[in-house]
């Protein structure tokens, strides 16, 4: 599958590695690079603040595509709240900005280190994915099949609120040195 | 330490086992039993719906006590939302109902099965605890020291919102058979 990853930071690099390991053709796109065409699946591996601008810039090119939001919309001044309404999520906001795209929430509950290692503690790193389009979710899972990652279906895009709460909690645990950035939440069957 | 656990269900039983294993004197209290005196630490191992009534009934006896809220306030009809305001939590509501008690949120991100087993997958079962009273949190941690459980400090009681989102997500994952009731979220350092 042709996969486009916007963002060349730790997260974009770690995500690209896994999609490549599963046999996909992955293009990573720098923040200020102008794109003429995207793959079937597009990962926004950028900070929450950059998403609305990207959505606006590429609205037409992203119509019909699977768009993966990985953001944790923390207020990094206070480290005490999210910058989205408490009954919504960054993913839900992005879906509103891109009504013709199939938005998924994924990768926000896994640190870059554990995506790269493929393990968190003794547990295989597990990606939780939420979204309203079942076919898009199946395509996402298939695209990671063959990587070291496991994927679990977290339900409809509405669950992005809970995924973002969990990502927020995990980041504050690391920031407060209760866990390391190589640790965090494992998902056990 | 003298510990009172209100509720004799799966969760109350599993929590009692761990406090006993750590050498505390644990009293378990049935739902319809009338109590004259509580220990220093009181666990509300009852459904969310029962908490307000207990708080009202025992407001005076619970003044100065550490009260542990373990609830996951799901709407079990829809399995799709929490029954608390999206910017608050069951624990925050309980603290309002018991202003003279020191409310902690704990045990809501660990299923009864993994509290009993002491492991989730290959990871020691880890309790996340949030609360505004630092001394109460330290006392809680000390009371579990010697049990098979690990405890991590999740921050102020405000973080109960995220803990309840995580508990909600975990329950829906099990209900949708993505994980079992013996599995769930591990916490890796």
Interface residues (C-beta under 8 A of the other chain):
Chain A: X80 X86 X87 X120 X121 X122 X123 X128 X152 X153 X154 X155 X158 X159 X161 X162 X163 X165 X166 X168 X169 X172 X173 X176 X178 X179 X180 X183 X184 X185 X186 X187 X188 X189
Chain B: X80 X86 X87 X120 X121 X122 X123 X128 X152 X153 X154 X155 X158 X159 X161 X162 X163 X165 X166 X168 X169 X172 X173 X176 X178 X179 X180 X183 X184 X185 X186 X187 X188 X189
